[in-house]
Amino acid sequence: MRHFRPFFPTTSRRFVLGAGAATLVLPGLVRPSLARAQSAPPAPAGDQTINVSGAQTAPIPIAIPLFTDPTGAPSDMGAQIAGVLSDDLGHSGLFAPIDPASFVPNSIANGTPVWANWSILNAQALITGDVSDQGGGQLRVEFRLWNVTQQTQVTGTAFTTTQANWRRIAHIIGDTVYQQIVGEKGYFDSRVAYISEAGPVTSRIRRLAVMDYDGANNQFLTDGSSMALSPQFNPVRQQLAFVSFQDNDPRVYLFDMQSGEQQLVGSFGDLTIGPRFSPDGNSLLMSVSRGNGAAIVRVSPSGGGMTELTDYSSINVTPSFSPDGSQIVFNSDRDGDQQLFVMGADGSGAKRISFGNGQYAEPAWSPRGDLIAYTRWGSGGFSIGVMAPDGSGERILSQGFLVEGATFCPNGRVIMFYRQTPSEGGHDSRLVTIGIDGFNERLVDTPTDASDPSWGPLLT
């Protein structure tokens, strides 16, 4: 294990669907506001809903044929986009993409579905699309979402971007479909920062890395010459905070995702760890050790204006803001062993919220505000769980030899963490996602072992 314990524990709905169309231009990796273009055919009056009740146990059957070129001919890029889109929706656990091998040939006629051919597959929803090369390295992708039950178009959008950006287009389409059917924003067009781990357990190389939420487009941001830990996304800027052991001195740094530059925030005690941004991105929480204790402090990203929110009479670590910035959940041994506490953003009114069997660490507040995820360990091993902010409704989502580092996706419906399993000569460490209901656990592919995930906001 890599922890520095005890100081550094790691530890029935129906949604109405609207019709419409838009064109979205994506220069580089920037998503500007939608610009309205040609309207999609208006939806007929009447019930235009897809029933998503019980989707976790009975996911919505959805058909996603390969995107073609505008003439209907096969398109390699279109096939790739449809594949990523299918993976996104299937990953959520709310949708069940239908096997394309079962599709009836010629089931799209003049741009309109042959409804009987999709109904026979029990599809509730259908996504069609085409891809065209605009020249100059530009790509145009158009898609339409159809309600098979009501035989209507739900929405349609066209995107123009660089060809290198095709995966983002697939993720954005997935988010659009998710929001139209589920009624909430999706999470596919997002990234995850994590720590890449390689080498023998006695001399592990730990590098800061970032990837798409599904493991694609992996980038190593540091070279491994200094150990990196605990990355955290700024919720409003393309920036990461992390701990670096440069010169064997653990200090908090900022990494600018656009320039690649690193900036020292500072070192405020014997050991400074665990940076977490405020919801507005304008301040950082950290744990600072002095003597036998550790306090939670708040500083600006430049390192100035430090305010101590707890004292050093106990070990107070791993703070996390509530999404409205009014409260902080943290881990403390002030009651004898490591438990979770919630206090005001000014450090007032600390109240213990964890009372189960075992010790608790690494709390993370959901962006929805309704749940706090955590690591718990005891005689039964390690587990990832969630509870309400007042400590009620505690439930365990996953267990294992070592499971730690919970982080929420942007809409709060999925958690990512890392799972270690014993192996010859050490252990394997993998990133895992799971729904907040405890279903649909999946491995995330990374080029090396991985730990310490931080799920960033939707890209802009």
C-alpha positions as CSV (number, residue, x, y, z in Angstrom):
1,M,0.0,0.0,0.0
2,R,1.1,3.5,-0.7
3,H,-0.6,5.3,2.2
4,F,1.1,7.3,4.8
5,R,-1.2,6.3,7.6
6,P,-2.3,7.6,9.9
7,F,-1.5,11.1,8.6
8,F,-2.3,10.5,4.9
9,P,-5.1,7.9,4.7
10,T,-6.0,7.0,1.2
11,T,-8.0,5.3,1.4
12,S,-41.0,5.5,-11.7
13,R,-40.1,8.4,-14.1
14,R,-41.1,9.5,-17.6
15,F,-39.4,12.3,-19.4
16,V,-41.0,14.4,-22.2
17,L,-38.7,14.7,-25.2
18,G,-38.4,17.9,-27.2
19,A,-37.7,18.1,-31.0
20,G,-35.2,20.5,-32.5
21,A,-32.0,20.9,-34.5
22,A,-28.8,22.8,-34.2
23,T,-25.4,23.2,-35.8
24,L,-22.4,23.3,-33.5
25,V,-18.9,24.4,-34.6
26,L,-16.0,23.0,-32.6
27,P,-12.7,24.7,-33.4
28,G,-10.0,22.7,-31.6
29,L,-11.3,21.6,-28.2
30,V,-13.6,24.5,-27.6
31,R,-17.3,24.0,-27.3
32,P,-19.0,27.4,-28.0
33,S,-22.6,28.2,-27.5
34,L,-25.0,26.4,-29.8
35,A,-25.9,28.3,-33.0
36,R,-29.3,27.5,-34.2
37,A,-29.6,26.3,-37.8
38,Q,-32.1,24.4,-39.9
39,S,-35.0,23.1,-37.8
40,A,-35.7,19.4,-37.6
41,P,-39.1,18.2,-38.7
42,P,-41.6,19.2,-35.9
43,A,-42.8,16.4,-33.6
44,P,-46.5,15.5,-33.9
45,A,-48.7,16.4,-30.9
46,G,-49.3,13.9,-28.2
47,D,-47.3,11.7,-25.9
48,Q,-43.6,11.8,-26.9
49,T,-42.0,10.0,-24.0
50,I,-39.5,7.1,-23.6
51,N,-40.1,5.3,-20.4
52,V,-36.9,5.2,-18.4
53,S,-38.4,3.8,-15.2
54,G,-36.2,1.0,-13.9
55,A,-33.5,1.6,-16.5
56,Q,-30.8,0.3,-14.2
57,T,-32.4,-3.2,-14.0
58,A,-33.9,-3.1,-17.5
59,P,-31.8,-0.7,-19.6
60,I,-33.5,1.1,-22.6
61,P,-33.0,-0.8,-25.8
62,I,-31.4,1.6,-28.3
63,A,-30.3,1.0,-31.9
64,I,-27.2,2.7,-33.2
65,P,-26.5,1.8,-36.9
66,L,-23.1,2.8,-38.3
67,F,-23.0,6.4,-39.5
68,T,-22.7,6.6,-43.2
69,D,-21.6,9.3,-45.7
70,P,-24.4,11.6,-46.9
71,T,-25.1,9.3,-49.8
72,G,-25.7,6.3,-47.5
73,A,-22.4,4.6,-48.3
74,P,-20.2,3.1,-45.6
75,S,-17.9,5.5,-43.8
76,D,-14.9,4.3,-41.7
77,M,-15.1,7.5,-39.6
78,G,-18.8,7.0,-39.2
79,A,-18.3,3.5,-38.0
80,Q,-15.9,4.7,-35.4
81,I,-18.2,7.5,-34.1
82,A,-21.1,5.0,-33.8
83,G,-18.9,2.6,-31.9
84,V,-17.8,5.2,-29.3
85,L,-21.4,6.4,-29.0
86,S,-22.6,2.9,-28.4
87,D,-19.9,2.3,-25.8
88,D,-20.8,5.6,-24.0
89,L,-24.5,4.8,-23.7
90,G,-23.8,1.2,-22.8
91,H,-21.3,2.3,-20.1
92,S,-23.9,4.3,-18.3
93,G,-25.9,1.2,-17.5
94,L,-29.2,3.0,-18.5
95,F,-29.1,2.0,-22.2
96,A,-28.7,-1.4,-23.9
97,P,-27.3,-0.9,-27.4
98,I,-28.8,-3.6,-29.7
99,D,-26.4,-5.9,-31.6
100,P,-25.9,-4.4,-35.1
101,A,-25.8,-8.0,-36.5
102,S,-29.6,-8.2,-35.8
103,F,-30.4,-5.0,-37.8
104,V,-32.7,-5.6,-40.9
105,P,-30.9,-4.3,-44.0
106,N,-32.1,-1.1,-45.7
107,S,-34.0,0.1,-42.5
108,I,-33.4,3.8,-43.3
109,A,-35.2,5.0,-46.4
110,N,-34.6,8.5,-47.6
111,G,-33.4,9.5,-44.2
112,T,-36.4,8.2,-42.4
113,P,-36.5,4.9,-40.4
114,V,-38.5,2.0,-41.6
115,W,-40.3,1.8,-38.3
116,A,-41.4,-1.9,-38.5
117,N,-37.8,-3.0,-38.9
118,W,-36.8,-1.3,-35.6
119,S,-39.9,-2.2,-33.7
120,I,-39.4,-5.9,-34.3
121,L,-36.1,-5.5,-32.4
122,N,-37.9,-4.0,-29.5
123,A,-35.9,-0.8,-29.9
124,Q,-37.3,2.2,-28.0
125,A,-34.9,4.7,-29.4
126,L,-32.8,4.9,-32.6
127,I,-29.8,7.1,-33.5
128,T,-28.9,7.7,-37.1
129,G,-26.2,9.9,-38.5
130,D,-23.8,10.7,-41.4
131,V,-20.3,12.0,-41.7
132,S,-18.9,14.2,-44.5
133,D,-15.4,15.5,-45.2
134,Q,-15.6,19.3,-45.5
135,G,-12.0,19.7,-46.8
136,G,-9.2,21.5,-45.0
137,G,-9.1,18.8,-42.3
138,Q,-12.7,19.7,-41.3
139,L,-15.5,17.1,-40.6
140,R,-19.2,17.5,-40.5
141,V,-21.3,15.1,-38.4
142,E,-25.0,15.1,-38.3
143,F,-27.2,12.9,-36.1
144,R,-30.8,12.4,-35.3
145,L,-32.5,10.8,-32.3
146,W,-35.8,9.0,-33.0
147,N,-38.5,7.7,-30.7
148,V,-39.3,4.3,-32.2
149,T,-42.4,3.7,-30.1
150,Q,-44.0,7.0,-31.2
151,Q,-42.4,7.0,-34.6
152,T,-41.1,10.6,-34.3
153,Q,-37.9,12.5,-34.4
154,V,-36.8,13.8,-31.0
155,T,-33.9,16.0,-31.9
156,G,-31.2,16.5,-34.5
157,T,-27.9,18.3,-34.5
158,A,-25.0,18.9,-36.9
159,F,-21.4,19.5,-35.8
160,T,-18.4,20.8,-37.6
161,T,-14.9,20.3,-36.2
162,T,-11.4,19.1,-37.0
163,Q,-11.1,15.4,-38.0
164,A,-8.8,14.8,-35.0
165,N,-11.8,15.8,-32.8
166,W,-14.1,13.0,-33.9
167,R,-14.1,11.3,-30.5
168,R,-15.3,14.4,-28.8
169,I,-18.2,14.6,-31.3
170,A,-19.2,11.1,-30.4
171,H,-19.1,11.9,-26.6
172,I,-21.1,15.1,-27.2
173,I,-23.8,13.2,-29.2
174,G,-23.9,10.7,-26.3
175,D,-24.4,13.5,-23.8
176,T,-27.2,15.0,-26.0
177,V,-29.0,11.6,-26.2
178,Y,-28.5,11.0,-22.4
179,Q,-30.0,14.4,-21.6
180,Q,-32.9,14.1,-24.0
181,I,-34.0,10.7,-22.7
182,V,-32.9,10.7,-19.0
183,G,-33.6,14.4,-18.4
184,E,-30.1,15.2,-16.9
185,K,-26.8,16.3,-18.4
186,G,-24.5,13.5,-19.4
187,Y,-20.9,13.0,-18.5
188,F,-19.2,11.5,-21.5
189,D,-17.4,14.6,-22.8
190,S,-15.2,14.8,-19.8
191,R,-11.7,13.9,-18.7
192,V,-10.1,12.1,-15.8
193,A,-6.7,13.0,-14.2
194,Y,-5.0,10.1,-12.4
195,I,-1.6,8.8,-11.3
196,S,0.1,6.4,-13.7
197,E,2.1,3.8,-11.8
198,A,4.9,1.6,-13.2
199,G,7.9,-0.3,-12.1
200,P,8.6,-2.5,-9.1
201,V,6.8,-1.9,-5.8
202,T,10.0,-0.9,-4.1
203,S,10.8,1.9,-6.6
204,R,7.4,2.8,-8.1
205,I,7.4,5.5,-10.8
206,R,4.3,7.7,-10.4
207,R,3.4,10.2,-13.1
208,L,0.6,12.7,-13.5
209,A,-1.6,11.7,-16.4
210,V,-4.9,12.7,-18.0
211,M,-7.3,10.9,-20.3
212,D,-10.8,10.9,-21.7
213,Y,-13.3,9.5,-19.2
214,D,-13.3,6.1,-21.1
215,G,-9.5,5.8,-21.1
216,A,-8.8,7.1,-24.6
217,N,-6.4,10.0,-25.5
218,N,-4.1,9.2,-22.6
219,Q,-1.4,11.8,-21.9
220,F,1.5,11.8,-19.4
221,L,1.9,15.3,-17.9
222,T,5.0,14.7,-15.8
223,D,8.1,12.6,-16.5
224,G,8.2,10.6,-13.3
225,S,11.5,12.0,-12.1
226,S,9.5,13.2,-9.0
227,M,6.7,11.3,-7.5
228,A,3.2,12.8,-8.1
229,L,0.1,12.1,-6.1
230,S,-3.5,13.4,-5.5
231,P,-4.4,15.2,-8.7
232,Q,-7.6,17.4,-8.5
233,F,-9.3,19.2,-11.4
234,N,-10.1,22.9,-11.1
235,P,-13.9,22.9,-11.7
236,V,-13.9,26.1,-13.8
237,R,-10.5,26.2,-15.5
238,Q,-8.2,23.8,-17.4
239,Q,-6.0,23.4,-14.4
240,L,-4.9,20.6,-12.1
241,A,-3.6,20.8,-8.5
242,F,-1.4,17.9,-7.4
243,V,1.3,16.9,-4.9
244,S,4.9,16.6,-6.2
245,F,7.8,15.2,-4.2
246,Q,10.4,17.4,-6.0
247,D,13.6,17.3,-3.9
248,N,11.8,14.8,-1.6
249,D,9.7,17.7,-0.3
250,P,6.0,17.1,-0.8
251,R,4.4,20.4,-2.0
252,V,1.3,21.4,-3.9
253,Y,1.6,22.5,-7.5
254,L,-0.7,23.7,-10.2
255,F,-0.5,22.3,-13.7
256,D,-1.9,24.4,-16.6
257,M,-3.6,22.0,-19.0
258,Q,-3.2,24.4,-22.0
259,S,0.4,25.7,-21.5
260,G,1.8,22.7,-19.7
261,E,3.4,24.9,-17.1
262,Q,3.7,24.1,-13.4
263,Q,3.4,26.6,-10.6
264,L,4.3,26.0,-7.0
265,V,1.4,26.9,-4.6
266,G,3.6,26.4,-1.6
267,S,4.7,24.4,1.4
268,F,3.1,25.5,4.6
269,G,4.3,23.0,7.2
270,D,6.2,19.7,7.6
271,L,4.0,18.1,5.0
272,T,1.4,19.6,2.6
273,I,-1.0,17.3,0.8
274,G,-4.5,16.6,-0.5
275,P,-5.4,19.8,-2.5
276,R,-9.1,20.3,-3.3
277,F,-10.5,23.3,-5.2
278,S,-13.5,25.3,-4.1
279,P,-16.5,25.2,-6.4
280,D,-15.6,28.6,-7.9
281,G,-12.0,27.5,-8.4
282,N,-10.6,30.5,-6.5
283,S,-9.3,28.7,-3.4
284,L,-7.7,25.5,-2.4
285,L,-8.1,23.3,0.7
286,M,-5.0,21.4,1.9
287,S,-3.8,19.4,4.8
288,V,-0.7,20.8,6.6
289,S,1.2,18.9,9.2
290,R,3.0,20.3,12.2
291,G,4.4,18.2,15.0
292,N,2.0,15.3,15.7
293,G,-1.1,16.9,14.2
294,A,-2.4,18.1,10.8
295,A,-4.8,21.0,10.1
296,I,-7.0,21.8,7.2
297,V,-6.1,25.1,5.6
298,R,-7.6,27.3,2.9
299,V,-5.3,29.2,0.5
300,S,-5.6,31.0,-2.8
301,P,-4.1,29.2,-5.8
302,S,-1.2,31.6,-5.6
303,G,-0.5,30.4,-2.1
304,G,-1.5,33.5,-0.3
305,G,-4.1,34.3,2.4
306,M,-3.8,31.0,4.3
307,T,-6.6,30.4,6.8
308,E,-6.5,27.6,9.3
309,L,-9.9,25.9,9.4
310,T,-9.0,23.3,12.1
311,D,-6.2,23.2,14.7
312,Y,-3.3,20.8,15.0
313,S,-4.5,18.9,18.1
314,S,-5.6,16.0,15.9
315,I,-5.0,14.7,12.4
316,N,-7.4,16.4,10.0
317,V,-7.0,15.5,6.3
318,T,-8.7,14.9,2.9
319,P,-11.1,17.8,2.8
320,S,-13.8,18.2,0.1
321,F,-16.2,21.1,-0.5
322,S,-19.9,20.8,-0.9
323,P,-21.0,21.9,-4.4
324,D,-22.4,25.2,-3.1
325,G,-19.2,25.9,-1.2
326,S,-20.9,26.3,2.2
327,Q,-19.6,23.1,3.9
328,I,-16.5,20.9,4.0
329,V,-16.4,17.2,4.7
330,F,-13.1,15.9,6.0
331,N,-11.4,13.0,7.8
332,S,-10.2,13.3,11.4
333,D,-9.0,11.1,14.2
334,R,-10.2,13.6,16.9
335,D,-12.5,10.9,18.3
336,G,-9.8,8.3,18.5
337,D,-9.8,6.7,15.1
338,Q,-10.4,8.0,11.5
339,Q,-13.9,9.2,10.9
340,L,-15.8,11.7,8.7
341,F,-16.8,15.1,9.9
342,V,-18.7,18.0,8.2
343,M,-18.1,21.6,9.1
344,G,-18.9,25.0,7.8
345,A,-16.7,26.5,5.1
346,D,-15.2,28.8,7.8
347,G,-14.3,25.8,10.0
348,S,-17.3,26.2,12.4
349,G,-19.7,23.6,13.7
350,A,-17.7,20.4,13.0
351,K,-20.0,17.4,13.4
352,R,-19.2,13.7,13.0
353,I,-21.3,11.9,10.4
354,S,-19.7,8.3,10.1
355,F,-20.6,5.7,12.7
356,G,-20.3,2.3,10.9
357,N,-17.9,-0.5,11.8
358,G,-14.4,0.5,10.8
359,Q,-12.5,3.6,9.9
360,Y,-13.4,6.1,7.2
361,A,-11.3,8.3,4.9
362,E,-11.1,10.1,1.5
363,P,-14.5,11.7,1.4
364,A,-15.7,13.2,-1.9
365,W,-18.9,15.3,-2.1
366,S,-21.1,14.6,-5.1
367,P,-21.7,17.5,-7.5
368,R,-25.4,16.9,-7.0
369,G,-24.9,17.6,-3.3
370,D,-26.9,14.6,-2.2
371,L,-24.1,12.1,-1.4
372,I,-20.7,11.8,0.1
373,A,-18.5,9.0,-1.2
374,Y,-15.7,7.5,1.0
375,T,-13.3,4.7,1.7
376,R,-14.0,2.4,4.7
377,W,-11.8,-0.3,6.1
378,G,-11.9,-2.7,9.0
379,S,-11.8,-6.4,9.8
380,G,-13.9,-7.0,6.6
381,G,-11.3,-5.3,4.3
382,F,-11.7,-2.2,2.2
383,S,-14.9,-0.8,0.7
384,I,-16.2,2.2,-1.3
385,G,-19.5,3.5,0.0
386,V,-21.8,6.5,-0.1
387,M,-23.9,8.3,2.6
388,A,-26.1,11.4,2.8
389,P,-24.3,14.5,4.1
390,D,-25.8,14.0,7.5
391,G,-24.5,10.4,7.6
392,S,-27.8,8.7,7.0
393,G,-28.5,6.1,4.3
394,E,-25.0,4.6,4.3
395,R,-24.5,1.9,1.7
396,I,-21.5,0.0,0.4
397,L,-21.0,0.0,-3.4
398,S,-17.9,-2.2,-3.8
399,Q,-15.4,-4.1,-1.8
400,G,-12.0,-5.6,-2.3
401,F,-8.4,-6.2,-1.2
402,L,-7.9,-2.4,-1.5
403,V,-10.4,0.0,-3.0
404,E,-9.8,3.8,-2.6
405,G,-10.0,7.2,-4.2
406,A,-13.6,7.7,-5.0
407,T,-14.4,10.6,-7.4
408,F,-17.8,11.6,-8.9
409,C,-18.6,12.1,-12.6
410,P,-19.9,15.6,-13.6
411,N,-23.6,14.6,-13.1
412,G,-23.0,12.7,-9.9
413,R,-24.5,9.4,-11.2
414,V,-21.2,7.4,-11.5
415,I,-18.2,7.0,-9.3
416,M,-14.6,6.2,-10.3
417,F,-12.1,4.7,-7.9
418,Y,-9.1,2.5,-8.0
419,R,-8.8,-1.2,-7.1
420,Q,-5.6,-3.0,-6.1
421,T,-5.3,-6.7,-6.3
422,P,-2.3,-8.8,-5.2
423,S,0.0,-10.0,-8.0
424,E,3.3,-11.7,-8.2
425,G,5.9,-9.3,-6.9
426,G,3.5,-6.6,-5.8
427,H,0.0,-5.6,-6.9
428,D,-2.1,-4.5,-9.9
429,S,-3.9,-1.2,-9.6
430,R,-6.8,-0.4,-11.9
431,L,-9.4,2.3,-12.3
432,V,-13.0,1.2,-12.0
433,T,-16.4,2.9,-12.5
434,I,-19.6,2.0,-10.7
435,G,-23.1,3.6,-10.5
436,I,-24.1,5.2,-7.3
437,D,-26.7,2.4,-6.9
438,G,-23.9,-0.2,-6.8
439,F,-24.6,-1.6,-10.2
440,N,-22.6,-1.7,-13.5
441,E,-19.0,-1.9,-12.2
442,R,-16.6,-1.7,-15.1
443,L,-12.8,-1.5,-15.6
444,V,-11.3,1.5,-17.3
445,D,-8.4,0.7,-19.6
446,T,-5.1,2.5,-19.0
447,P,-1.7,1.9,-20.4
448,T,-0.1,1.4,-17.0
449,D,-1.3,0.7,-13.5
450,A,-3.4,3.6,-12.2
451,S,-4.6,5.2,-9.0
452,D,-5.9,8.5,-7.5
453,P,-8.5,9.4,-10.1
454,S,-10.0,12.9,-10.3
455,W,-13.0,13.2,-12.6
456,G,-13.1,16.7,-14.2
457,P,-16.1,18.8,-15.3
458,L,-17.7,18.7,-18.8
459,L,-15.4,20.2,-21.3
460,T,-16.3,23.6,-22.6
